[in-house]
Amino acid sequence: MRPIFTIHAGEYLVGDHLETLNKNLRIWIPSKDSGIDFLITDQHSNKLATLQVKFSKDYLGSKQGSKFGMNIVSFGWWKFERDKIEKSPADYWVLVLYQFHTRKFDFVVVPPKVLLSCYDKLTGSSETIQSYFCVTKQGQCWEARGLGNPEFDEISDGNYHNKDRDFTKYLNTWPFHPNS
């Protein structure tokens, strides 16, 4: 039986986080799946943003004991269909990364066109996109699919540089200014 009044874990975490950031935000949930999980408005019901939320459990366990595993706080995996990102009506996609050891969460808040542009540069025009994001203790965020151990060591040391993979400016940043 399909429940009719539920949201998935990532949606709950985003909604709870946004309400914590600003009690005056209004968070609206659509009655059907249209590619938008939330409509965010201010207290006067002026639209601020539409969000599509994607959650990942922490995959950092696969890197435990390594140099990489010691300096990374979360490591998530997603599988996307290109056309879902390409045709997304949402203003932002929110990738929710769970920090297993601290039980905290990181949010990558990125316009779908930016996300797709990154994948185009890294993987070409593949119909199915496999994606890993990692967040470091230093607050850096990287798209890490296909990287090898030398790159993971550089990420861990804070010495990795690749503008096409750098999502730090989208990490835990809510561009529609929920505090205003």
C-alpha positions as CSV (number, residue, x, y, z in Angstrom):
1,M,0.0,0.0,0.0
2,R,1.3,3.4,-0.9
3,P,1.2,6.0,1.9
4,I,-0.5,9.2,1.0
5,F,0.8,11.6,3.6
6,T,4.6,11.0,3.7
7,I,7.7,12.7,2.5
8,H,11.0,11.0,2.2
9,A,13.9,11.4,4.7
10,G,15.8,14.0,2.7
11,E,12.7,16.2,2.2
12,Y,12.0,16.1,6.0
13,L,15.6,17.1,6.7
14,V,15.5,20.0,4.3
15,G,12.2,21.2,5.6
16,D,13.3,21.0,9.2
17,H,16.6,22.7,8.4
18,L,14.9,25.6,6.6
19,E,12.4,26.1,9.4
20,T,15.3,26.2,11.8
21,L,17.1,28.8,9.7
22,N,14.0,31.1,9.6
23,K,10.7,30.6,11.4
24,N,9.0,33.0,8.9
25,L,9.5,30.7,5.9
26,R,6.5,28.8,4.5
27,I,7.2,25.4,3.1
28,W,4.6,24.0,0.7
29,I,4.4,20.4,-0.4
30,P,2.7,19.7,-3.8
31,S,-0.1,17.2,-3.9
32,K,1.5,15.3,-6.8
33,D,5.0,14.6,-8.0
34,S,5.8,17.2,-10.6
35,G,9.6,17.4,-10.2
36,I,9.2,19.9,-7.3
37,D,9.3,18.7,-3.7
38,F,8.9,22.1,-2.0
39,L,7.8,25.6,-2.8
40,I,9.4,28.0,-0.4
41,T,7.8,31.3,0.3
42,D,8.2,34.2,2.7
43,Q,5.6,35.0,5.3
44,H,3.7,37.0,2.7
45,S,3.6,34.1,0.3
46,N,6.0,35.6,-2.1
47,K,7.8,32.9,-3.9
48,L,11.5,32.4,-3.0
49,A,12.3,29.1,-4.6
50,T,11.2,25.6,-5.7
51,L,13.3,22.7,-4.6
52,Q,13.9,19.1,-5.8
53,V,15.5,17.1,-2.9
54,K,17.8,14.1,-3.3
55,F,19.1,12.2,-0.3
56,S,22.0,9.8,0.0
57,K,23.1,7.7,2.9
58,D,26.8,8.1,3.8
59,Y,29.1,5.9,1.7
60,L,32.2,7.0,3.7
61,G,32.4,3.6,5.3
62,S,34.0,2.3,2.1
63,K,36.9,4.6,2.7
64,Q,37.3,4.1,6.4
65,G,40.9,3.6,7.6
66,S,42.3,5.5,4.6
67,K,43.8,9.0,4.6
68,F,40.7,10.1,2.7
69,G,38.3,8.7,5.2
70,M,40.0,10.6,8.1
71,N,39.4,14.1,6.6
72,I,36.0,13.6,4.9
73,V,32.8,14.2,6.8
74,S,30.3,12.9,4.3
75,F,30.4,11.0,1.0
76,G,27.2,10.4,-0.9
77,W,26.2,8.6,-4.1
78,W,23.3,9.4,-6.5
79,K,22.1,8.0,-9.8
80,F,20.4,10.5,-12.0
81,E,18.7,10.3,-15.4
82,R,20.0,13.2,-17.6
83,D,16.5,14.2,-18.8
84,K,15.2,14.6,-15.2
85,I,17.9,17.2,-14.6
86,E,17.6,18.7,-18.0
87,K,13.8,19.1,-17.8
88,S,13.6,19.9,-14.1
89,P,11.1,22.7,-13.2
90,A,12.8,23.3,-9.9
91,D,14.9,26.3,-9.2
92,Y,17.4,24.3,-7.1
93,W,18.3,20.7,-6.5
94,V,19.3,20.0,-3.0
95,L,21.6,17.0,-2.5
96,V,21.5,15.9,1.2
97,L,24.6,14.2,2.5
98,Y,24.5,12.5,5.9
99,Q,27.5,12.7,8.2
100,F,27.4,9.2,9.7
101,H,29.8,9.9,12.6
102,T,28.4,13.3,13.7
103,R,24.8,12.6,12.7
104,K,24.7,16.0,11.0
105,F,23.8,16.8,7.4
106,D,25.3,18.8,4.5
107,F,23.2,20.3,1.8
108,V,24.5,21.0,-1.8
109,V,22.0,23.6,-3.1
110,V,22.6,24.0,-6.8
111,P,20.6,25.1,-9.9
112,P,19.9,22.0,-12.1
113,K,21.5,23.7,-15.1
114,V,24.8,24.1,-13.1
115,L,24.6,20.5,-12.0
116,L,24.0,19.3,-15.6
117,S,26.9,21.5,-16.9
118,C,29.2,19.8,-14.4
119,Y,28.2,16.3,-15.5
120,D,28.5,17.3,-19.2
121,K,32.1,18.4,-18.6
122,L,33.0,15.3,-16.6
123,T,31.0,12.5,-18.2
124,G,29.8,13.8,-21.6
125,S,26.2,13.4,-22.5
126,S,25.5,10.0,-20.8
127,E,21.8,9.3,-20.3
128,T,22.4,7.8,-16.8
129,I,24.7,9.8,-14.5
130,Q,26.5,8.2,-11.5
131,S,27.6,10.9,-9.1
132,Y,29.6,11.0,-5.8
133,F,29.8,14.1,-3.7
134,C,32.2,14.5,-0.7
135,V,32.5,17.1,1.9
136,T,35.8,17.7,3.8
137,K,36.4,18.8,7.4
138,Q,37.7,22.1,5.9
139,G,34.2,22.7,4.4
140,Q,35.1,21.9,0.8
141,C,32.7,20.1,-1.5
142,W,33.7,18.0,-4.5
143,E,32.0,15.9,-7.2
144,A,34.2,12.9,-6.9
145,R,33.0,10.3,-9.4
146,G,35.8,8.6,-11.2
147,L,38.6,10.0,-9.1
148,G,41.5,7.8,-8.1
149,N,43.4,7.5,-4.9
150,P,45.9,10.3,-5.7
151,E,43.0,12.8,-6.2
152,F,41.3,11.5,-3.1
153,D,44.5,12.1,-1.1
154,E,44.7,15.7,-2.5
155,I,41.1,16.3,-1.5
156,S,41.8,14.9,2.0
157,D,44.9,17.2,2.3
158,G,43.0,20.2,1.0
159,N,45.3,20.5,-2.0
160,Y,42.9,19.3,-4.8
161,H,42.0,21.9,-7.4
162,N,39.5,21.3,-10.3
163,K,37.0,24.1,-11.0
164,D,34.7,21.7,-12.8
165,R,34.3,19.5,-9.7
166,D,34.3,22.2,-7.0
167,F,30.9,22.7,-5.5
168,T,32.1,24.4,-2.3
169,K,30.1,27.6,-3.1
170,Y,26.9,25.5,-3.2
171,L,27.6,23.8,0.1
172,N,25.1,24.7,2.9
173,T,24.3,27.9,1.0
174,W,20.7,28.8,0.6
175,P,20.7,31.3,-2.3
176,F,17.1,32.4,-1.8
177,H,18.2,34.1,1.5
178,P,16.0,32.3,4.1
179,N,17.3,34.7,6.8
180,S,16.0,37.8,5.2
